[in-house]
Amino acid sequence: MAGLLSGKNALVGGGSQGIGKACAMELARLGAQVTVMARDEKALAQVVASLDVSASQRHTFLRADFSNPIELQDKVTRHVQER
């Protein structure tokens, strides 16, 4: 199944730990280019560094606080436009 999501982008909220991190890892393993989001920039950078890049993906992260939906929407909108 590797490469199943090649050429696709994935945005994972809560991606610095737990289920979010596990989802990001699986999406990357399947070939997606992953952006993880959470508040802890250091943890996000560690997750991005650990993601599979066998399909030449370029993963990234967004530091975001989900308690501020307007700021979150702005960050996601800008990120999608830049990708």
Helices and strands as residue ranges (DSSP letters): E 9-13, H 18-29, E 33-38, H 41-50, E 60-63, H 69-82
